[in-house]
């Protein structure tokens, strides 16, 4: 499927695109538009005005919405969800208020990708490497703990 979101994906959009590609739609193709542009026909919009898949102010990040909508049951995804939720919802995007030690570092790495990338696709490509790495490490920890 074709998925569409806003240009210059940041933390929640990068994490959500990764979740979509890895756990929802392995053939997902991502397109980027301006927030006020019409949503292209035949696409699944996320984090755009009028899209069904959006964060819920003060309650849920888009990552949370996707996990619930697609009923993703994976203990490692739950850990990543906690990190995304910590920044987007718990701290209100204020790094001084995050509660998980991983949150600020992951946010800064993903946010920095926009600074070193030339295109939106390049941002996602690099973010997928970061989230694949995080998933791999957290999965090993989950396995060690027997969760």
N, C-alpha and C positions, 0 to 999 in steps of 0.2 A: 504494500500500500504506500501511498504518498502521504506523508505527514507534513504539516506546515506550522511554523511558529515565527516569532519575530527575529529580525536580524540581531547579530551579536549576542549569541546565547551566553548566559551567565550560569550561575551555580545550579539553580533548580532546573532550568531548561537543559543544561548539559546532562545533569543526572537523569532527568526524565527521558531525554533522547536515548541515553545509554540503556535505561531500563526497557524502553520500547524495543530497541534493536536486539537486546540480549534475552528478553523474557516474554515479549508480547508479539513482536513481528520481526523475525530475523531478516526479512527482505525489505524492511522499511527504508524508504528513500526520504530524505528530509529536504524541504524547501523553506526559504526564508522570505518574509515579506515585511513591509512596514505595518505597524499595528492598526492603522486606519485603512489599509488596503482591503479590497474585497477578498474573501476567502476563495481560493481557486476551487472550481468544481472537481469533485472526485478526490478530495483530500480530507484527511482527518486533522482538524486544527487543534492546537494546544497552546495554552498561555497566550491567547489572543482574545480581544473583545468578541463576544458572541459565540465563543467556543464552549463546548460542553466540558472540555477538560481544562480546568483552570484552578489556581489555588483558591482557597476559601479564606479570606482575610481573617487573620488571627486564630484560625483553627487548623488549616491543612495546607501543606505545600502541594504543588502539582504532583510531586513524587508520591505523596500520600494518596492522592486521588487516584492515580494510576494503579497503585498496589491494591487498593480496595476494588476499583472497577474491574480489574482483570484477575482478582482473587489470587494474587501471588503469595504463595505460602513457602517461604524459604527463610531459614533463620539468619542467613547472611544478609539477605535483602532487608530484613527487619533491622539489622544493625546499621546498614547504610541509610535506611529510612530515618532512623533516630538522629543521625548526623545531619541530614538535610533538614529535617523538621526542627532540629535544635537551632540552626541558623535562621531559617525562613520564618518560623513561627515562634518558638520559645524566646529567641533573643530579639525578634523584630528587626533582623539584619544588623544588629549592633554587636560587634565582636566582643565588646567588653562584658556582654551578658550571656555568652554561650556557656553551657554547663559541661559539655563533653570535650575532652582534651583534643580529640581529632578534628573537631569542627573548624576551628580557626585556621589550622594548617591546610586542610583540604580546601576550604573556601579560597584562601590566598593562592594556592596552586591553580585551581580552576579559573579564578578571576584573572590571574596572570596570563593564561593562555590567550586571551583576547589581545593582550599587549604584544605577544610574539607571533601571532598568526595573521596571515593576510586575508583570509576569507572565513566565512561562517563554517564552511565545510571543514576547513583546516582546524578550527577551534574544536569542532566535534570529534574529528579524527584523534586529536591529541587528548581530549577529555576522555574518550573511550579507553585509551591506554591507561590513563590514571584510574578510572573506575574499574577496569579489568584487573589492574594491579591490586587495588583496594579489596575487591571482591575475593581475589585469590588469597590474600593474606588473612582476611577475616574468616574465610572458609576454613583455612588451616587451623585457626584459633578455635572456631566452632567445633571442628572435628576433634581437636585435642581435648576440649572440655566435655565432649560427648553430648552436645546439645542436639 
